[in-house]
């Protein structure tokens, strides 16, 4: 027996065990913040210099109270959120994870820089497709602390696991 | 005449017409920094040696979320309004869908095809613009990633209405 076959069995058992959690909350993330430094790095990377994200005084003037995070910033964290709930979203030589599709996403409220937010996630479905992939569907609502309006709602996030062919 | 209604009229006239970016690449530095921001630094995106040995793609791939985050990078050179100006504030309203169809390798040429789909005046002076972005690579016949995105454009004096907490966001 080689180490790969043992590990693949563990991975498959983990994926199979997810079925029992379908229709239930998968988890709530830790509180996090987007710092001004992170927002600035994001802006530099994307060439998206905008007082809305980079200049707190502009935000004060228009009544937003300060700078707000780019809309996509928290979407970037979906893989990290899933990892927090026990889904392995780091690909290994045995198990490949990748995002497939996002359904409707809305951003009802801007996220203030430095303000706490967290993700609430439900597990909607776990299926085996004809290619023998495990297809996992989750739904997300990202809460801003103290706000009734969420920062972001993700109606469905579909990602897939391919168990790599056994290497001997 | 410059102003939000005039700008939106201009985009209404572009509905259905495709604008295409130059060929560009995502380099290793950009991808690695993004992986850190996304709390998702992992070998399949960042480690050439690991990828040569273990990845089905043979080389590091661009972080899938980066291709969404790059939306502004794609649309701004095409003249799309995405930034704050004296007469407009632009909020990302959401995506209607996102589909990742094939990975893009780090350093591989890619370009985006952007098409305005709709411009609606939701309330007097407030506009919702919907457009699609299809990210192409040379080897693929279909886009590597495709998404439909919506931007909400408000006069700056209305921006504070989006604030979530009393007295603004602080």
Interface residues (C-beta under 8 A of the other chain):
Chain A: X38 X41 X42 X45 X46 X47 X48 X49 X50 X51 X52 X58 X59 X60 X62 X63 X64 X65 X66 X68 X70 X71 X72 X73 X75 X76 X77 X78 X79 X80 X89 X90 X91 X92 X93 X96 X98 X99 X100 X101 X102 X103 X104 X105 X106 X107 X109 X110 X112 X115 X144 X146 X147 X149 X164
Chain B: X30 X33 X34 X37 X38 X39 X40 X42 X43 X44 X53 X54 X55 X56 X63 X64 X65 X66 X68 X69 X70 X71 X72 X73 X76 X82 X83 X84 X89 X90 X91 X92 X93 X94 X95 X96 X97 X98 X99 X100 X103 X147 X156 X157 X159 X160 X161 X162 X163 X164 X165 X167 X168 X169 X170
